[in-house]
Amino acid sequence: MYSVTSEATSAWRKLFEWVLNKADIPAKWIEHDPPKPIIELWSRDDLICAQMCGLPYSLSTSVPTLLAAPVPSLPAYNGRAIYWSYIAVKANSTFRSLNDTFGSVAGYTVKDSQSGYFAFRHHLLEHASSPNPYKKIVGGLVNPRGVISALVDGRIDVGPLDSYVFDLIRAGDPEFADQVRVIDMTDPTPIPPIISTLPGLNSKIVSRLREAFVAVEHEPALADVRTALLISKFIVPDSESFRVLKDRHDRVNSECESWP
């Protein structure tokens, strides 16, 4: 999910390899890059460690095992394992506020995304007089890079960006990020966790993996990795904290027409 620049991709691989080595668990690294639907990755039942959007986690009937969650290091996150969606427009747009964008063209990533769809729609329920104040909706933009490209190309006028993704892009690919401008942000929710989908995972293995992720914070060899990924540490999240995502999902689906 967060391998959004070449630097971040390399850092995530180093981090996961270090964690698995410390936990003494053999695993095979698999690539699952766009345009492959990420939902297909989460449907696998052989994942030792993978990042998963909190929304499908909260909706899952066969709940994956929670291992850890990153705590972003930038001050805005206040030392918490949270994120939000930035509402962005093209850098040279005349829009200065969310209200300014009403009546224009909005975009989203995919409909099973918290940051790319539901966070934006829930925000509109709270801050717009209509659940859909836009004249046209463009979907299927896949990920935040797709939203940025659509803004730059003029296919949409406004769209949501996963805050942590956008921070990584600003750090690793500032020229690309500088093409858009943030005009608003949604309320924070729990950041996507690291999960395992292996059925009946041994509790000792779970403990070793969790301890390894927690140990990342103080490992000198991972200082550059933490810097590259803009994280300070990992925590073991409470599964109940993700319930808010299901609640917001249910509210949006009950009060809003589905976007095309």
N, C-alpha and C positions, 0 to 999 in steps of 0.2 A: 504493500500500500504506500509506503513512504520512501520507496526507492525512486525519487523524483528527479534526481540529478546524478551524474556519474559519480560524484564525490559521495553522495548519500548511499548509493548502491554499494560502493566498495566498503563503506563504513559499516553498513548493516551486515554485510557478509562477514566481516571481521568480528563483529560483535557476536553474531549467532555462532560462529565457529568457536569463539572463546568460551561462550556459555556452555555449548555442548561438550567441549573438551573438559571444562571444569566439572561438569556434571557426570562426566564419563559415560556419555550416551552416544553411540554411533548413529549417524544419520547421513542421508544423501541430500545434497543441495539441488533444488529444482528451480528452474526459471519459469515464471508465469507473468509475462509482460503483456501490456496492451498490444493488440486489440483483444486478447483473450479475456472473456468476462471473468472478473474476479470472483463472482459468485460460484463459478465452477471450481475454483481453488478451495473455497470453504466447504464445498460439498464432499470433498475427499475425506476418507476415514483413516488416512495414514500419515497425517501431519503431526510431527513432533513439536514443531514451533512454527507459528505463522501469525502475522498480524491480521486482525479481523475487525471490521466495522462493528461498533457496539450495537447498532440497530439489528442486524441479522442475528447477532448473539442473543439479544433480548427476546427475539421472536422464535428462536430455534426450539424445536421439540426435543431434539437430542442434543442437549446443551453441552458444548465443548468444555474442556477443562481450562479454567482460568489459570494462567501462569504468572503474568506480570503486566504492568502498564508503565509506559515511559512518563517521566515528569520533565516537560520541556524546561530549559534553563533560562529562557528570556523572562525578564521581569514581569511582563504582562500576565504570565501564567501563575505567578505568586506561589511557586513551589508546589503546585497541585497537578495531578494527573487529569487535566481537563483540556478541552479545545473548544472551538466555536467555528462559525462560518463567517468569513468576511463577505460583505456584499460589495461587489466591485463593478466598476465601469471602465471604459477606455480612458487612458491618462488625459487625453485632450477633450474629453466629454464636457459638456456644459452642466451636467448633472452635479449637484453638490450635496443632495440628501436623498434618502429613500423615496420621499414623496415626489421628488422631481422625476423619478423614473416611471411613475405610474402612467399608463397609457402607451408605454414604449414596448420593446420586445425583450422578454426575459428568457434565460436559458437555464438548464440544469444538467447534471451529469447522467445519473441513472436513477430509476425510481426506488431502488432498494438501498439508496445511500442516505445516511443521516446528514452528513455535511453538505452533500451535493443536491439534496432535494427536500427532505423533511424539515431540516433546520430552517431553510428559507421559507417554506410554506407555513410553518408554525409562527415564524417571525411576522409574516404578513397577517396572520390571524390576530396578532397582538397589536400591530401598528398600521394596518390599512383598514379602510371602511368597507372593503370588499375582499373576500378570500382570494380573488384573482383580479387584481387591478391592471392587468396588462392586456394589450390588444392582440398579442401573439406570443406563443410559447414555443421554444425550440428545445427539444430533448435529445437524449442520446449523445451528449458531448463527452461521455465516458469518465473523465477525470478533470481535476483543476487545470491541467495544461490545456485540455480541450476547451474549457470555459474561457481561459485567457486567449487562446487562438481565435475563438468565435467573437470575442469582444474586439480584438485587434482587426479582424477581417470585416467587422460590421454586420455579422450575421445576427448578433444579439446586442442589446444595449446595456444589459445588467445581468449579473449572475453570481452564484455563491462559490466561495473558495474555502476549502478546509484550511483553517488558520495555520496549523502546523505544517501542512504541505507548502503553503504560500511562504511561510518563514524559511523553510528549507530552500525553496526556489530563489527567494531574495538573497539568501546567503551564497548559494552555489551557482546561480544563473541570473544575476541581477539585471542584465540587459533585457532578458525576457520578461522578468517580473515588472520592470519599470514601465512597461507598455500599458499597465492598468493602474487604477487608483481605487483605494478603499474608501467607501462613503458611509458604511454602516457595519454593524456586527451583531450577530445573534447572541442569545444567552449561552453561557458555557454549559457543556455536558461532559460526561466521562469520555476520556480520550480512548480511541480503539486499543484494545488490549492484545497481548500475546497469548495465544491459545494453543491447545493440542486437541486434535479430533480423534486420537487413538482411543478406541473403546476399551473400557476397563483398565485404564492406565494405572499402573502400580503406584500406590501412595508414596513409596520411597523414591520413585523416579520423579514424581511431582515435586516432592520436597527438595530433591537435589537440583532440579531445574529452577525452582523459585529461589533457592539460596544462591544459585549462580547468578541469576539476574540481579538480585539485591547486591551481590558482591561487586557488580560492575561499577558502582559509585566510587569505590576506593581503590580500584585497580590502576596502578600507574601506567601499565602498558596500554590501557584503553583511553588515556587522556585525549589523544588526538581524535579518537572515535567519538567520544562524548562531545568534543568541540564541533566536529563535522556534523553530528546529528542534532546539535542544539539541545542536548538532554543533560540533566544533572544526575539522574538516578532512575531506578525502577522501583515500583512498589508492587505489592500483591493486592489487587483491588477486591472490593466486596462485590459479589455478584448482584446484590440487591441495588447497588448504585446505578445499574444499567436499566432498571425498571422505568425510569423517567423517559427513556427513549421509546419504549413500547407505548407508554401512556400518550406521548405526543404523537406518535405514529397513529394510534387509534383515534385521537381527536382530529387530526388532519383528515383522515379517511372518512370520518363521520360528518365533518362540517364542510368539506371542500370537494368539488368535482375533481376527478383525476386529471392531471395535465396530460396532454397528448405526448 
